[in-house]
C-alpha cells in the first residue's frame, strides 16, 4: 500500500481534530494492530501517521522553543537516580 505524504498529513490532522492530545495514542493503537496482524504496509503507514502527529502537536510543552528536544531531554533526566558503575564493575544507584 503506497500512501502519499499528503494522505498521511490529512490522516494525522483528522485524528488530531477528532482526538486532540490522544491522537498519537489512537494512531499507536492502529500501529500495534497492524503489527499483530503482520500487515507490514499498514504498519509503515501508521508509523508515518504517528510521526506526523508528533510533528504537528509537538511532543511536550517546550516544543515551541528553539532547542526544545535538548531541553526536554535534560528535564526528563533530572530527578532520576543515576546508575553508575562501582569499582567492581556492577551497577550502583
Secondary structure, 3 states (H helix, E strand, C coil): CCCCHHHHHHHHHHHHHHHHHHHHHHHHHHHHHHHHCCCHHHHHHHHHHHHHHHHHHCCCCCCCCCCHHHHHHHHHHCCCCCCEECCCCCEEC
